[in-house]
Amino acid sequence: KYPHLKKEDLKASSAVADPNARGQRDTTLSWFWFLDVQGDTYGNDWMTEFYRVNWLWMKALHNCWNKEVMLVKHEMQWSINFFNHRAKQWLGHMHNATSAGLTRHTCYAAQQSHIYDQLAAHAEDSFQKMIVQLQVPVLVEVVVGTG
């Protein structure tokens, strides 16, 4: 019915005693803390505080990941914009070389413009596929009884 206890499940948390200690950002509670034990927080201020601290940690971690996802989405768009900008820039060089009668320069600029157009198209296609995987689950608020 229950998973086997492992050594890493039995680590003690010092979150309540020292909430600013280093290395606690990515720690999570073991599975047995989530068992539905009737009345374990009622009348036990330490357990209530423990659950609150853990919930606040998870909420802060969730908010950080939401911000990271938002930044990654913006960086994806910035990459596409950069490739499109460079393609237009090389297209301008191509027109300048054409008007100056520089055939080889025209060909090189056209090739560079085409490369950046392809990079933009590939990035947009790849990012559209990736964006589906970046959907962030909603954090459910748990209300802890105060006893």
N, C-alpha and C positions, 0 to 999 in steps of 0.2 A: 504494500500500500504506500509506503513512504520510500523515498530514495535512500541509498546507503549514505551514512555520514562519512565525509572525507576530512582529512586533516585541515584543508583550507576552509571548510565550513565552520570550524571551531575557533577561528580567530576572534579575539575580543576587540570590540570597537571602543575607542577612546573619544568618540565624537562629542559626547556630553561633557566629559572631563576636560578635553582640550580641543575645542571645535576648530581652532586655527592651526592645528598641527600639519606639517608637510606630508604630502603623499596620500591624502584622504580624498582627493577630488574624484577619483574613479572607482572608489570602493562601493560595493553593493552588499546588501544584506544576504545572508544565507537563506536557503529555502524554508527552514523551519521557523523563521521570523514571520512568515506569511501564513502560517497555520491559523485557522480560525479557532482560537482558544477563547472561550466565553469568559468575559470579565477580567482579562489580563491587564487592561489599562484602567479599569475602574478602581479607584482607591490606591493606585500605584503611580505616583507622580513621576517617578524615574522612568517607567515604561512609556508613559504619555509623552514625556520630554524626548525620549529616545525615538519614538515614532515620528514626532514632529521634526526633529533634527534630520532624520533620514528623509522625510518627505520634502523638506526644504532643500536638501542636497540634490535629490532627484529632480526637483523643479528647476533649480539653478542649472543643473547639467542639461536638462531638456531645453531650457532657454538658450544656453550656449550653443547647443547643436542646431536649434532653429536659426540662430544668427549665422552659424557657419553655412547652413544650407542656403540661406538668403544670399550670402556673399558669393558662394560658388555659382549660384544662378546668375548673379550679376557679372561675375568674371567670365562665365560662358558667353554672355552677350557682348561683353567688352572684347573678347577674342574675335568674335564674328565681325564686330564693328571695325576692329583693327585690320583684319584681312580685307574687308571691303574698302577701307580707306586706302590701303596700299595698292589694291587693284586699280582704283580710280587714279591714284598718284602715278602709277606706271602707264596708265592709259593717257594721261596728260603728257608724260615724257614721250610716248609714242607719237602723239599728234605734233609735238614740237619737232621731233626728229623727222617726221614725214614732211613737214613744212620746210625744214632745212635741207631736205633731199638726202638725208643720211639713212640709206636703206638698211644697213646692218644694225644701226642703233634702233631703227623702227622695229625690226624683227625681234631684237633682244627685249625691247620694252613691251612688245605685244606678248612675248613668251612669259615675261615676269607678271604681267597683268593677268594672263590666263592662269598662271600658277596660284596667284593670290585668290582669284575667283574660285578655283577648285578647292583651295584650303578653306575658304569661307563656306562653300557648299558642304564640304565634308564635315566641318566643325558643326554646322547647323544640324545636319542629319544625325551626327553622333550625339549631340547635346539633346536633341529631341527624344532620342531613345533613352538617354540617361536620366532625363528630367522625371520620367515615370518612377524611377527607382529612388528619387529624392523626396518622395512624399513623406512628410513627417507625421507620425501618429500623434493623436491628441492625448495629452496627459490627463488622466482622470483624477479629480481631487478626492482624497479620502478624508473623511471627517473622523477625528479621534475623539472619543468621549472624554469629558473632563472629570467624570465621577461625581 
